[in-house]
Amino acid sequence: MNNSSNHPNCSIDDFKYRVYPAAYLTIWVVGFFGNGVSLIIFCKPKKKWSSVNMYLFNLLISDLILVCALPFRVTYYLMESHWIFGDAMCRIMSYAFYLTMYSSIYFLMVLSIMRYLAIVHPYKFVMLRNTHSAKIVCCIVWFFVAAASSPLLLSGITNQGDKVKCLEPQSRTILLMNYVVLLIGCLIPFTVIAVCYFFVVKTLTKPRNMQKKSPSHKKSSAMVIIVTCIFIICFLPYHIVRTVFLEIYTIQSLLPSYESCDYINCIHKVAVVTLCLAASNSCLDPLLYFFVGENFMYWWRKRKQQTELKQLNPKDPN
């Protein structure tokens, strides 16, 4: 987002220059390590992939793209909003950030639907769990999100004095896109996820199921907790605060100048923090890979067996 107003007091540049580099660097380090380790484990499959693994792998690719884009943002804000990487890279970085955010949201939604089918309608799940169907769904998600995010490719660099600005779409473009993005990029996926998990929890808490502690039920419980936390921590706050900020921006002309700046600066600072939280989903997704991914469960069980064998046979070199 660009500056809140032309009024000299309506600027939070100093705040952005402190928060964005620190937050993005932290997310880059944690996300690169977590997703890098996850990629290594994904690339060592010991059995044929399921549809769930296919969706998790695409979520991982989305996270890695986001993590790789963060150093450009760090450099930009460390140089106090001066872009040195050219117009084409500016458009790509703006596009990649939101492409990965919303592809992550949709892959989380697809995973939630699959978990709902596995627990509530297991026979339908068996019919849809093949990798061929998963590949089609993944292609649809990427194509849809890529097409919906394409207007961001129109926002290139702008010259303001001695600085080249980037990553700051014009307010009019944001205003036009916000409610559409809020609906299809957040509210609809969140509603689908909430409905799926309502029925998953309802099924798991039935008396006959409470006594069962099968791996499938444990996976379902882990997924409900992790995905719900990701949405509540990362995605919902950003979309809510962004909408509030833009609403206040539109009525700024109706408010006294000083009061306008107070309102907008406060909300704008919160928007900066929630944008960082939205990017931090790449740090939380590896928890999903570990607790839900089949490759990870196989890897963990194998390591556990090796540890137990070493304890039983301490002199065995293997």
N, C-alpha and C positions, 0 to 999 in steps of 0.2 A: 504494500500500500504506500502511496505517496504521502507527502506531508498533509496534515489535517487541514491546513488552511493557509492562506497567504498572510494571515496575521503573524507578526514576528514572534509572538508568544506561543503560537500553535505548532511547535516543533518538538519532537521527542528524539531528535537525531542522537544526542549524547546517550540516551537510554538504549537506543538500538545498537550503537557502536560498542556498548558494553555487553549487552545480553546476547545478541545474535552470534558473535564469534565464539564466546564461551560455551553457549548451548550447542551450537553446531559442531564444534570441535569435540565436545564430550560425546555427542550422538555418533559422530564419525568413528571415534575410537571404539566405543562399546559396540556399535552396530557392525563395524568392519570385522571385529574379532568374533562376535556372536554369529554373524551370517557367514563369515569365512569358515569357521569350524563346521557350521551346518552344511555348507556346500561340500566340504570334504567328505562328510558322512553320507550325504545324498549321492555322491559320486562313487560310493562303494556299495552298491546294492548287492544283496545276497539272494534275492528272490525277485520275481516279476513284480513290477510296480502296480499298485492299485490306483484307482481314481483319486483317492484321498492323497496319496503321495504325489500324484501329478499336480493337484491343486496347491499343495504345500510347496512344491518346487517352484511353481509359477509365482507364488507369494514371495518366496525367497529371491527370485530374480528381480521382482519389483523392489524389494528392500535393498538389494545390492545396487540397483540403478540410482536409488535415492541417496544411498551412502556415498556413491562415487560423485554425485553432483554437489555434495555439501562443501568440499574444499573451495569451489568457485565462489560460493556464497560467503564463506569465511573471508576469503581474500577481498571480496567486494566491500564488506563492512569494516574490515581492518583498514582499508584505504579510504574510509569515511565516504562510502557510496560513490566510488569511482570505479567504473568498469574498464578493464584493460584487455578483455579477451575477444573483442570484436562483436559486430552485430549478430552474425549467425549463431555464435555460441550463446549470446544473450537470449535469443529466442529459444534455443534448444534447452537451456538450463531452466528457463521459466516453464517451458512445456513439460520437461522431464519431472520436475518437482510435483506438479499437480497430477500428471499422468500416473505416477507411482502411488500417490496418496489415494486416488480413487480406484485404481486397479486393486490396491490392497483391500480397500473397503469391500469391493465386489467379490474378491476371492474369499474373504472372511464370510461373506453372505453365502456363497456357494458351499463352503465347508460346513456352515451351520445347517443348510438345507440337507446336505448329505448325512450329517449326524442325526437330524430329525428323522430322515427316512430309515436310517439304520436302527433306531430305537423304536420308533412308533410304527413304521411300515417296513419291516425287514425284508419282506418278499419283493417289494418294489425296489428296495435298495440293491438287492442281488442283481436285478435286471439292469440297473444303471451304474454299477460300480466298475464296468469294464473301462479300460484306458481309451478305447476309441471314442466313447461318448465324452470322456473327460477332455480329450484333445479338442473336440468340437466346442465344448463349453469354454475352454480356455481361449480359443481363437475368437469366440464371440465376445468374451469379456475384454480382451485386448483391443479388438476392433472398435467396440462401442465406446470404451473409455478414450481411446486415441482420437476417435472422430469428435467426441464431445469436448475434448480438451483442445482441439485444433485452433480455436480462436486465440489462444494464448501465443501461437506462433506469429500473430500479427503485431505483438508488442515487442518492438526492438529497442535499441538504444535511443536515448534523447540527450541532447547537449544542453546543459544548464551552467552557464558561465564557463569556468575552467574544468568542470567535471562532466564525465559521461555517465549518465544514469541508466540503470537496468534493474530488472526484478521489481519494478514498480509500475504496474499497469495503470492506465488512466482511470480515474474514479468513475467516469461515465461507463466504461466497459465493465467495471466491477459491478456497478449498480444494475446493469442490464442482465448480467450473468448470475448474480448472487442467488436469487430466489429459485431459478431453474436448477442451479447446482445444489442448493440446499435441499430441494425436493428429491432429485434423482440421485444425488451423490451422497446424501446422508440420511434423510428421513425415511425414504423407501427402504434402503438396505437395513437400517436400524429396526424398522417395524417388522420386516421379514425375519430378522435375527431374533427379535424379542418374541414373536409368535412361535417360531421354531423351538426356542428354548423353554417357553412356557409349557409346551406339550412334552418336550424331552424331560423336564423336571417333574411334570405331572406323572409321566410314565415311570420314571425311576423311583419316585416316592410311593408307588403303590406297595401295599404290604408284601406281596409275593416277590417284588423286585428289590425291596429293602434288604432281604436276606441274601440276595445274590451280589457277589462282588467280583463279577467277571471282568476281564480286561476291557471289554467293550463298554461296560458301565463306568469303569474308572476313566477311560478316555473321554466319555461323554461329560462326566463331571468336570474333568480338567478343562475341556474345551469351553463349557459354559462359563466357567470362572474366568479363564484367560481372555476369551473374546469379549465378554462383558466388560472386563477391566480395561481392555484396549479401547473400546468405544467410549467408556465413561471418562477415561483419562486423556485420551488422545484426540478423538474426532468430534465428539459432541461439544466440548467447551469451545473449540475453535470455530465451529459453524455457528453456534449461538452468539458468541462474542462478535464475530465478524458481521453478522446480521445487525446486531445492536449498534455497532460502530457505524455501519453504513446508513442506518436509519437516522442516527444523530447527525451524521454528516449532511444528509439531505435537508434537515430542518435548521441547519446552522444559521442560515440567513434570517430566521425568525427570532433568534435569541440574541441578547446583548453580546458583544464581541468577547469580553472577558469571561463571561459565563460559558460561552460556547467553547472557548479554549480549555477551560477547566474540565468540562464534560468530555470533550473530544480527546484531550491528552490522557485523561484517566483511562478511558475505554481503549484508546490506541495502545497504551502500554500493556493492558491486559491482552489485547489482540496479539501483540508481539510475543508474549509469554505463551499464549495458547497455540500460536503457529509453531513455536518450538516444541510444544507438547505433541502436536500433530506429527511432526517429523520424527519424534521419539518412538513412534510405533515400530520402527525398524529395529529398535533395541528390545522390544517386548515380544515380537513375533518368534524369535528363537525359542522362547518358552513353549510356544505352540508346537514347533517342530519336535522338540524333545519329548513332550508328553503325549503327542498325538501321532507323530510320524512313525510309520512302521519300521523304517530303516533304523531309526534311533532306538526303538525298543529292542530290535535285534542286536544292535551294537552294544547297548547297555547290558543285555542279558549275557552276551558273549564275554564282555569284560568281567562281569560278575562271576561267571563260571571259571574264567581263567584265574581270577583272584582266589577263588575257593580251591582250585586245583593246586595253586602254588602254596596255599596254606597247608593243604594235606600232604603235598610232596615238596617240601622246601628245597630239597637237593636237586630237583628236576630242573635242568637249565631252560626248558621250554615253559 
